[in-house]
């Protein structure tokens, strides 16, 4: 759950934030395949980012996309049973 400060920060920068669809496209481009099963706009250390979860077969892929620059901030693949 986000805190009130996170919501204030997101609202402050909302005009410069990419859309959720743009963030999903960037995450899927990085993963190369799969389907988005979860996405959330959040803040971390004062940065606004989208946290995207992708499933591709037996892989769970977590991608964090900067909500202003569209840069991939974090990428992690995990094999799931």
N, C-alpha and C positions, 0 to 999 in steps of 0.2 A: 504494500500500500504506500502511495506517495504521501509525503508530508505537505503541509500547507505551503512551505517555502518553495518546494518543487513546483507546485501548481502556479505560484506567483511568477517564478522564473519562466516557466513555459508560456504563460500568458504575455509576459513582457516581450518575448522574442517571437511570438506567433507569426508575425508578418514575414519573418525571414526563414521560417521553417519549411522544409520540403514536405510534400504530402506523404501520407502513409503508403500510398501506392508507389511513389518514387523510391521510398526506402525499401519496400519489398522487391522492386525491380533490381535495385543495387545489390541486395542480399542474394537474390536468385542468380544474378549475373556472376557473383563471386563463387557461389556454390556449384554452378554449372547445371544443376538439376534439382528436382524435388518440388515439394509443395509447402507453402507457408501454412503452419498450423496455429501460430500465435504471433501477435505483434503488439508492442506497447511503446508509447512515448513516455520517456522518463528522463530524469536528470541524475547525473553522477559527477560529483566534484565541480558543480556549477556548469557543466556541459549538458546540453539537451541532446538526447539520442533516442533512436528507435532500437528496441531489443526485439530481434526477429528469431523465431524458431522454425526450422525447416525440417521436414522428414523426407528422406530419400531412401527407400528400401529399408535396410536395417541400420541406417545412419540417422542420428539426430544432430543437426547442425545449428549452432548458436552464432548469430551474427549481430554485432552492434554497429549501427550506421549513424554517423554524425548527422543530426537533424538540420544543420545549416549548410555544411559543405558537401554532404553525401559521401564523405570518406568512410571507408570501412575501418572501424576502430578496433574490432576484435572479431576473430573467426576461430571457431573450434568445432571439430567433428568428433562424435562419439558413436561407437557401435552399440546398438541396443538389441536386446534379445527379443 
